Amino acid sequence: METKWLEDFISLAETHSFSRSAELRHVTQPAFSRRIQSLEAWLGADLIDRTSYPTRLTPAGEVFYEQAMEMLGQINNARALLRGKRPTAQTTVDFAVPHTLSLTYMPKWMTELESGFGTLYTRLIALNVHDAVMAMVDGGCDLLLCYHHPRQPVQLDASRYDMLVLGREALRAYARCDKSGTPKFALPGSAKAPLPFLSYTSNAYLGRMVDLILADARRAPHLDKRYETDMAEGLKMMALEGHGVAFLPESAVTRELKQKQLARADGGQPEWEVEMDIRLYREHPTAQRPGKPIVARLWDYLAAKSAAPGKARASKPSASR
């Protein structure tokens, strides 16, 4: 059994909706249904009454709901206990970071950070955005580094979590180019010649950001989806091979732009781009949960830097969970 099956089941018990829970868990509805079925198969009992609407739990499901809550609590408590007993636990900063930022932003940021703050011992957990946020909520990390946009906010309780804005990231369209820098494909395409489109999966955070770009564009794009993945690096490699247009974070293509392997496929038009915050979150220290001293020192250092003129800002998150 996988712990995510328990989380899926608890979500379904609370929303009474497969579609809503799949959305909250950032998976497709068929994939979410398969995970619930896998849990039922593992238990050998039907948990969901599929003959009713809204969705209801069976008597077995009602009993298991309480057990699932208790099991998740025990798992999280055991993880916290064991991590606390690691020799390096109190001196190591645990980061939860979406895959793209772990490859593009994190390495350079750590270099800059260590030059000013000093040597850091870190552990990076690379996840999708939803799971990275859940790692913070469940106490699985000290700091969460992620993207944020007002129309796709990271929903964390402002009374519980502190936030710093570290920078901004532009998401734009790119395509393979020739030595003169002319892209092989250029937006918006045409009805007669739609552009081969390299897309994110529907559950990817950057995919939802691309949807915003396309929905807001003044000119209707003509795209023919040829490829789909939840990894920006995967889309970049396909674009480098000339397979189509991909929307990529600016930090992911810096080298390829300089070497004239990729070029902007949007003609420099702002209608085809969006800017996102790069944010850092921590759980606000309390007397009961003071957190690690190293995390407190690091946060104070970053907050002081952000308070300098022209630097990133420190605040509480504006959204609530």
N, C-alpha and C positions, 0 to 999 in steps of 0.2 A: 504494500500500500504506500502511496505517496502523500506527503503532507498537503500538497496542493489539492488533492481530492477532498480532503477535509475542509479546506478553505472554500472550495467550490460549493460543497454541500451546504456549509453554513451560509454562504451568500444566497444560495437558492432558497433556503429555508426562510431567510429574512426578506427577500424581494418577491418571492412567489412568482418569479418570471424567469424562464430560461433565457430569453433574449436580453433582458435587463442585466442578469447576472453575467452573461457572456460578455456584455459590453463593459461592465465594471471590472471583470477579470481580464479584459483585453485579449480575448480569444474569439474565434468564430463560434457561432452557435452550434454547428455540428461537432466541433472539437470539444466544446463544453459538455454537450450531451454525452459524448463518448466517455468523458472522464467521470461523469456521474454514473454511467452504466458500469464502468470499471470498478468503481467503489461498491456498487450494489453486487457485482459479481464476486468481488473479494469477500464481502460480508455474507453473501448467500441469502440476501433478503431484499425485497423491493422497498425503497425508501420514499419514492415519489408516487403519488396517485396521479397518473397521467390521464385519467378520465375526467378530471375536473378542471375548471378554469375559474379564477386563477389557480395556479399550481398549489397543491396541498401535500403535506407529508402524510404518509401512511402511519398507522400506529407504531410500526417498527421505526419509521423515520423520526417520529416524535421522541421515542426513547433514545435513538442514536444521536439526536441533535445535542442533548445534554452531554452525552459521552464525548462527542466530537469537540465540543467547547473545552471540556476538561482535558482531553488528550492534547489539543493544541497548546493549552496553557502549560501542561507538564513538559511538553517538548521545548517550548520557549524558555521555561524556567531552567531546564537541564542545560540548554545551550548557554544561557547566561552564566550559570554556575561554573560550567567547565571552562568557559572563556575567562572567567575571573580567576581561575586557578592556573592558567597558562603563565609561565615565568615572565613572558614579555607582554602580557595582556595590558598592563597599565602603562606601558611605554610605547605601545604600538597603536597607531591611528588607523581604524578600519573605515575604509571608504566604500560606499555603494555608488557605482557609476554606470550609466548606460553605455553600451558597447561603443558607440561612435565617439563619445567624449573620452572614453578610456584610451582610445587609439590616437585621437587627434589633439585634444586639449590637455589632457592630464600630464603627459610626459614633459611638455614645455613649461607648463605651470609649476610642476614639481621642481624643475631646474631653477626657475625664478624664485620659488618659495624658499628653497634651501640656501640660495645665495643671500637672502635677507634674514630668514628666521633661523637657519642652521640645519643640521642634519636631522632628518625625520625617519622614523621607522614606520613603514606603512604596510597595510594589507589591502589590496584592491579586489573588490567583488564586482565583476562585470555582469550586468543584467539588462533586461529591457527596462524601459522607464517605469512601468507599473510595478515590476518586482523590486526595482531599486527603491521606490517610494515605500513599498511594503516592508522592505528590510529595515528602513528607518523606523516605521511605525511599530514593528515587532521587536525592536531593540537589537537587530542583527548587525548594526553598524554604528559608528560614531558620527560620521558625516555623510551627507547625501549631496552629490554633485549632479546637476541635471539641467535640462532646458526648461524654459517656462515662457509661455505666451498668454496674454490675457484671455484669448479665446480657446486656449487649451491649457488651463492652469494646472499647476501641481497643487492639489487640494490637501493642505495640511493645516491643522488647527493653529491659528495665530497665537493662542494663549499658551500653547505647548511647545512650539518650535520657533527658533530664531532663524533669520535668513540674511545672507549677504549676496548682493549682485556683484559677481566677479567680472563680468564683461558682456559683450553682445556677439551674436553669431548670425550671419546672413545665410539663408537657404536660397540657392539659385539654381538655374538650369544650366547644365554643361553638356558638351558633346566633344567627340574627338575632332581635332583640327589638323590642318596642313601646316607647313613650316611658316606660312605667312600669318597664321593665327586665325584663318577662316574656318568656322565650324562646319562639320559635315551636315549637320541638321540645325535648323533655326525655327524658333517659335514665331507664329502660332501654327505653322503648317497650313494645309488646305484640305478641303473635302475630297479633292481628287488625289491628293498625295499626303495622307496623314503621316505624322512623324512616328517612327518606332519609339515606343515609350518604355523606359525601364522604371518599374514602379516598386514602391514599398508595399508590403502586405497591409491589409486593412487594420491590423492590431498594432502597427508600428506608430510611435509618436510622430516621427518625421513624415510618415504617410498621411497623418491627419493634418499636418501643417501644409503639405503639398495640396491636399484637398481645398484648404482655405485659399491658397494662391490661385488655383484654377477657378474656384467659384467666384473670386473677386475680380478676376482679370476682365478688362474692358472688352477685349477681343476673345471670342470663343476659341479655345485651342482645338486642334484636330490631331488627336493622338490615337495610336494603335498599340495597345498594351502588348508587349512581346515577352516581358520577363518580370518576375516578381520575387522579392526577397525582403526580409526585415532588416538587413544589414546594409548600411551606407557603403561600406568598403566593397561589398559584393556588387553593388550598382556601379561604383566607380570603375572596377575592373572590367565590367561589361562595356561601359562607356569608352574606356581606353581602347578596347578592341573594335570600336566603331559600331556597336550594336544598336545605339539609339541615344535618346536624350534622357538624362537623369538629373533629378534635383538633389544637390549635395551641399552639405555645410561647407562654408568657405574654408575653414581650417583643414578640411579633408583634402583639398585640392591645391594647396599653396604651391607645392613642388611641381605638380603637373602643369599648372598655369605658367610658371617661370620657364619650364622646359618646353613649352608650347606643344604639350601632348593633349591638353584639353583647352577649350575656350568657352566663354559664356555663349549659351545658345539663345539668349533672350534679347540680344541687341542692346544690352545695357538699359533696358526699359524697367523701371521700378515696379510695374504692374505684375511682373513675373517673379518677384522675390518677397521674402518676409524676413523680419529680424526677430530673434528670440533672445531672451536673457539667458545667461549662464549663471545659475544660482547655486549657492551652497547653503545647506540646512543642517541644523543640529537640534537635539532636544534641549529645551531650556533647562539649565541646572536648577535643582531644588535641594532643600535640606535632605530629603529622602533619597533623591537620585542626583548626586552632585556631578557624576560623570568623571572622566579621567582628567587628572591635572594637566597632562600634555595637551589634551583637546582644548581645555580652557585657555591655556597659554597661547596656543595656535589661533584660537578664535579671537582673542584680544588683539593679537598682532594683526590679523586680517581686518578686524573692525577698525583699528587705528589707521591702517593703510587706506581703507575705503572712505574714511572721514576726510582724507586730504583732498584739496581742491582738484576737481577733474577726475577723481577716482571713482570706483564703484561705490554704491551706497549700501548701508546696513540698515535693516529694518525688520519688522515682523512681516510674514507673508500676508497678502491681502485676501486670499481665498480661505475658506474654512472647510473642514472635513466633517 
